[in-house]
Amino acid sequence: MPEPDPASHIEARGLGVRFPGGVQALSGLDLVVRRGELLVVIGPSGCGKSTFLRVAAGLAPASEGTLTVAGEAPERVRARRAVAFVFQDPTLLPWRSLHANVRLPLELARVPSAEQNLAADAALALVGLSEFAAAGPAALSGGMKMRASLARALVTRPELLLLDEPFGALDELTRERLNDELLRLWERDRFTAVAVTHSVAEAVLLGDRVVVLSARPGRIVADIPVPLPRPRRAALVGAPEFAAVAAEVRARLRAAAPPDPSDLSVRT
Ligand SMILES: Nc1ncnc2c1ncn2[C@@H]1O[C@H](COP(=O)(O)OP(=O)(O)OP(=O)(O)O)[C@@H](O)[C@H]1O
């Protein structure tokens, strides 16, 4: 077997996922995510984006081909807590304070409690929530809950962060702020990150590359580099060079989407 390339973090080769009911979510997917890269995956609804993240997180098995993380099976990477997942729903435990929510992954890893407290303090400070450490999730806005969810994901200093439409449920302004926050955290620590989104603007703002998947079963139809300089912030969205990349992503996404039956222009 060839030596794994140290620069590649996730390697999917001929990856396919078929669910027990027969739904083929992904098929023949070849993708390399480099270490320290921020990759965005976009594609039509139901094409298998979340399924790809779940396989990379070690939460779902591949049915064809392989996917490795740092040359290892994703389940092993999950077991050593080197991967963290952020979902659209912040899933904070309502009976725990923010601090106790953020330190939970360290508790589960049986990290000594003094270390847990220091790391949770630092993670809350990173996302600007120190003064809410003792508050319960019910006292927080949606944006604050998502910040807490990011803090909980980063508290273990993961090598790989997987984000499944993390800010999709937030209003536009809060979403912009959270994207800036995510960019700041990633610029600081340069963990490998794979984010799924439905927003073309978000994809171009965040990504080093944007991978466009076809309609189900998802396979890669475009792999678009984003040559915009970093650090990037949400204000970049109005720039002409931004619009050019966004137009390319949008065109590839349109071409990937299944035809709209109400669109008369595509009927013969
Ligand atoms: N556990 C499961 N069992 C059976 N089918 C599933 C399961 N999970 C997902 N699917 C199906 O697999 C397909 C891909 O789902 P997935 O959630 O990965 O798509 P997605 O691209 O993330 O969708 P969306 O953009 O709507 O969130 C969908 O048709 C979905 O209904």
The ligand as an ORCA input file, in Angstrom:
! r2SCAN-3c Opt
* xyz 0 1
  N     -30.190      7.031      7.781
  C     -30.705      7.125      6.549
  N     -31.439      6.140      6.028
  C     -31.956      6.215      4.779
  N     -31.794      7.282      3.956
  C     -31.069      8.318      4.443
  C     -30.494      8.304      5.747
  N     -29.828      9.481      5.935
  C     -29.985     10.180      4.796
  N     -30.728      9.483      3.904
  C     -31.077      9.899      2.536
  O     -29.850     10.039      1.825
  C     -29.910     11.157      0.967
  C     -28.776     12.107      1.296
  O     -29.027     12.698      2.581
  P     -28.106     13.835      3.172
  O     -28.743     14.284      4.443
  O     -26.713     13.372      3.203
  O     -28.249     14.972      2.052
  P     -27.859     16.503      2.115
  O     -27.202     16.810      0.814
  O     -27.111     16.815      3.348
  O     -29.308     17.162      2.161
  P     -29.774     18.631      2.597
  O     -29.059     19.591      1.712
  O     -31.247     18.613      2.291
  O     -29.461     18.763      4.046
  C     -31.289     11.776      1.140
  O     -32.135     11.279      0.141
  C     -31.718     11.271      2.501
  O     -33.130     11.171      2.561
*
